[in-house]
Amino acid sequence: MDDLIHELPTARWRTSTLSGDDGSNCVEVAALSGGHHALRDTKDRTGPALILTPAAWAGLLASIKAGRLD
């Protein structure tokens, strides 16, 4: 996991298309090596990031698409 942490400063972050226009619900995602993904709060770009394994990322996307996190 340490090697993935070193990717964070140079990662290409994207803001969610579902983020609010006022910036109140902004989440950013970055693809990392090995199919891992990182998530962070747009309002705190220097703060912590959550790194997800490929399986956890797929599970999160499935839960979002199924509406289980609304």
C-alpha positions as protocol buffer text, in pm:
chain_id: "A"
residue {
  index: 1
  type: MET
  ca { x: 0 y: 0 z: 0 }
}
residue {
  index: 2
  type: ASP
  ca { x: 296 y: 235 z: 58 }
}
residue {
  index: 3
  type: ASP
  ca { x: 371 y: 244 z: -315 }
}
residue {
  index: 4
  type: LEU
  ca { x: 13 y: 357 z: -381 }
}
residue {
  index: 5
  type: ILE
  ca { x: 42 y: 635 z: -125 }
}
residue {
  index: 6
  type: HIS
  ca { x: 338 y: 771 z: -321 }
}
residue {
  index: 7
  type: GLU
  ca { x: 119 y: 792 z: -632 }
}
residue {
  index: 8
  type: LEU
  ca { x: -132 y: 1030 z: -468 }
}
residue {
  index: 9
  type: PRO
  ca { x: 54 y: 1362 z: -521 }
}
residue {
  index: 10
  type: THR
  ca { x: 84 y: 1303 z: -897 }
}
residue {
  index: 11
  type: ALA
  ca { x: -246 y: 1121 z: -949 }
}
residue {
  index: 12
  type: ARG
  ca { x: -495 y: 1259 z: -1200 }
}
residue {
  index: 13
  type: TRP
  ca { x: -798 y: 1347 z: -987 }
}
residue {
  index: 14
  type: ARG
  ca { x: -1149 y: 1380 z: -1132 }
}
residue {
  index: 15
  type: THR
  ca { x: -1445 y: 1546 z: -963 }
}
residue {
  index: 16
  type: SER
  ca { x: -1763 y: 1343 z: -949 }
}
residue {
  index: 17
  type: THR
  ca { x: -2024 y: 1441 z: -1206 }
}
residue {
  index: 18
  type: LEU
  ca { x: -2282 y: 1416 z: -927 }
}
residue {
  index: 19
  type: SER
  ca { x: -2111 y: 1670 z: -704 }
}
residue {
  index: 20
  type: GLY
  ca { x: -2324 y: 1968 z: -609 }
}
residue {
  index: 21
  type: ASP
  ca { x: -2284 y: 2295 z: -797 }
}
residue {
  index: 22
  type: ASP
  ca { x: -2210 y: 2475 z: -472 }
}
residue {
  index: 23
  type: GLY
  ca { x: -1919 y: 2243 z: -392 }
}
residue {
  index: 24
  type: SER
  ca { x: -2086 y: 2105 z: -81 }
}
residue {
  index: 25
  type: ASN
  ca { x: -2085 y: 1739 z: -187 }
}
residue {
  index: 26
  type: CYS
  ca { x: -1769 y: 1709 z: -391 }
}
residue {
  index: 27
  type: VAL
  ca { x: -1576 y: 1386 z: -410 }
}
residue {
  index: 28
  type: GLU
  ca { x: -1276 y: 1328 z: -631 }
}
residue {
  index: 29
  type: VAL
  ca { x: -1146 y: 996 z: -760 }
}
residue {
  index: 30
  type: ALA
  ca { x: -810 y: 896 z: -905 }
}
residue {
  index: 31
  type: ALA
  ca { x: -713 y: 572 z: -1075 }
}
residue {
  index: 32
  type: LEU
  ca { x: -396 y: 421 z: -930 }
}
residue {
  index: 33
  type: SER
  ca { x: -178 y: 133 z: -1042 }
}
residue {
  index: 34
  type: GLY
  ca { x: -303 y: -221 z: -1022 }
}
residue {
  index: 35
  type: GLY
  ca { x: -669 y: -124 z: -1055 }
}
residue {
  index: 36
  type: HIS
  ca { x: -675 y: 56 z: -721 }
}
residue {
  index: 37
  type: HIS
  ca { x: -865 y: 384 z: -683 }
}
residue {
  index: 38
  type: ALA
  ca { x: -836 y: 672 z: -438 }
}
residue {
  index: 39
  type: LEU
  ca { x: -1114 y: 896 z: -310 }
}
residue {
  index: 40
  type: ARG
  ca { x: -1082 y: 1233 z: -141 }
}
residue {
  index: 41
  type: ASP
  ca { x: -1291 y: 1533 z: -40 }
}
residue {
  index: 42
  type: THR
  ca { x: -1256 y: 1816 z: -292 }
}
residue {
  index: 43
  type: LYS
  ca { x: -1276 y: 2071 z: -11 }
}
residue {
  index: 44
  type: ASP
  ca { x: -969 y: 1916 z: 157 }
}
residue {
  index: 45
  type: ARG
  ca { x: -732 y: 1824 z: -126 }
}
residue {
  index: 46
  type: THR
  ca { x: -432 y: 1806 z: 107 }
}
residue {
  index: 47
  type: GLY
  ca { x: -621 y: 1592 z: 356 }
}
residue {
  index: 48
  type: PRO
  ca { x: -654 y: 1216 z: 368 }
}
residue {
  index: 49
  type: ALA
  ca { x: -746 y: 994 z: 76 }
}
residue {
  index: 50
  type: LEU
  ca { x: -916 y: 657 z: 91 }
}
residue {
  index: 51
  type: ILE
  ca { x: -744 y: 393 z: -123 }
}
residue {
  index: 52
  type: LEU
  ca { x: -967 y: 110 z: -243 }
}
residue {
  index: 53
  type: THR
  ca { x: -865 y: -228 z: -377 }
}
residue {
  index: 54
  type: PRO
  ca { x: -1008 y: -327 z: -716 }
}
residue {
  index: 55
  type: ALA
  ca { x: -1269 y: -547 z: -542 }
}
residue {
  index: 56
  type: ALA
  ca { x: -1370 y: -271 z: -300 }
}
residue {
  index: 57
  type: TRP
  ca { x: -1394 y: -21 z: -588 }
}
residue {
  index: 58
  type: ALA
  ca { x: -1618 y: -257 z: -786 }
}
residue {
  index: 59
  type: GLY
  ca { x: -1835 y: -313 z: -479 }
}
residue {
  index: 60
  type: LEU
  ca { x: -1867 y: 60 z: -416 }
}
residue {
  index: 61
  type: LEU
  ca { x: -1969 y: 126 z: -777 }
}
residue {
  index: 62
  type: ALA
  ca { x: -2222 y: -159 z: -766 }
}
residue {
  index: 63
  type: SER
  ca { x: -2375 y: -21 z: -445 }
}
residue {
  index: 64
  type: ILE
  ca { x: -2396 y: 330 z: -588 }
}
residue {
  index: 65
  type: LYS
  ca { x: -2557 y: 211 z: -912 }
}
residue {
  index: 66
  type: ALA
  ca { x: -2807 y: -3 z: -717 }
}
residue {
  index: 67
  type: GLY
  ca { x: -2906 y: 298 z: -505 }
}
residue {
  index: 68
  type: ARG
  ca { x: -2805 y: 132 z: -178 }
}
residue {
  index: 69
  type: LEU
  ca { x: -2614 y: 442 z: -65 }
}
residue {
  index: 70
  type: ASP
  ca { x: -2878 y: 708 z: -134 }
}
